[in-house]
């Protein structure tokens, strides 16, 4: 399953994915840096870059992609790091949308080394 070519859709509580199921089915499809936070029902990752310009280029891609998919992460920017956290409020935790966005980010980073 290539999540990077899928698109987010409107979801509700019935679309919620439990962390244990997500770890078995969807987490293996992502880069190993992605982690599921069971207590907060979120998917998160932290990226390191060489400089602030690279962080901002990455943040701009994430913002563009999130706006296009209408699924927006918590994003914390620092000088050479960016932390992302996805959760689906309308589902009350994780949904496929979180993994789709993470896969799109993985694909972007793989494309640019």
Secondary structure, DSSP 8 states (H G I E B T S, - for coil): --GGG-------GGG-B-HHHHHHHTGGGS-TT-EEETTTTEEEEEEE-SSHHHHHHHHHHHHHHHHHHT---EEEE-SSEEEEEE-BGGGTBB-HHHHHHHHHHHHHHHHT-
